[in-house]
Amino acid sequence: MKEKYECVVCGKVFYEGQGIRIKREGLQLDFHSSRCAALFFKRLIEESPSAECVSETAKKLIDEFKELREKRSKKHI
């Protein structure tokens, strides 16, 4: 029998293998859809007292995604 999880944003129940589940250092975040995940993380960043905790990681990820986009665009030329 598959486990059931509840979306932290809307409360919708979903089964294992569906949705988005993030576990990190005792924190469990369950989202039934990417829309709920996006809403949660948008509010998390907007309402955080300081963006310092994520700004370095965000800049690193932005650079990584930029490199991936450049590699993909070079393949199509």
GIJOJO-V776606 format. One line per field, one symbol per residue. phi: phi as a letter, one per 30 degrees, with the letter a starting at -180 (. if undefined). Layout:
phi: ???
This chain:
phi: .ddcbcddcciddbcejcibbbbahiccccbdbddddddddddeddcddbdedcdddddddeddddddddddddddd
